[in-house]
Amino acid sequence: FHVPNAGRAYCGARLAVKEGERLRGLMQLSEDGQTWKVESTRLVNNATSAYTVNLKGRRADTAYITLETMITYSCQAFPSGGSLTFTQNTLADRSGKKVNPLPWIKKLDHTECQQEVSVAQDGAVTISWNTAGHAARATYMV
């Protein structure tokens, strides 16, 4: 999805997925150097959700890996497996040169459900949580 400075998120159509299902995400810059296509695909059936945005002169210089929940009243709102791993992550600069090592920076705004982030040497990112934890209040997590 795309979130401009105003804070509203723009994204493609909702994909219904099952817990544990594998997905592929792709964010690709078009040849015009301004238009980004963000695409998510369910690997089980190739259903795809895509969103295209033209940055109109602004320059994107940041990539995020995130598991986002909104207004979390219970840690049981997280998937029961306790973790989610993003694998085979690749980043490239505007010339197409791969960025290596991947410069992920861990950022946790909330830890009510014992959220944690770990980055492996191969660039895989695992986000974990404890569904038995207790969210003390409704929280916005990004």
Secondary structure as GFF3:
##gff-version 3
##sequence-region A 1 142
A	DSSP	beta_strand	23	29	.	.	.	ID=ss1
A	DSSP	beta_strand	35	42	.	.	.	ID=ss2
A	DSSP	beta_strand	48	54	.	.	.	ID=ss3
A	DSSP	beta_strand	69	72	.	.	.	ID=ss4
A	DSSP	three_ten_helix	75	77	.	.	.	ID=ss5
A	DSSP	beta_strand	83	86	.	.	.	ID=ss6
A	DSSP	beta_strand	116	119	.	.	.	ID=ss7
A	DSSP	beta_strand	125	128	.	.	.	ID=ss8
A	DSSP	beta_strand	139	141	.	.	.	ID=ss9
###
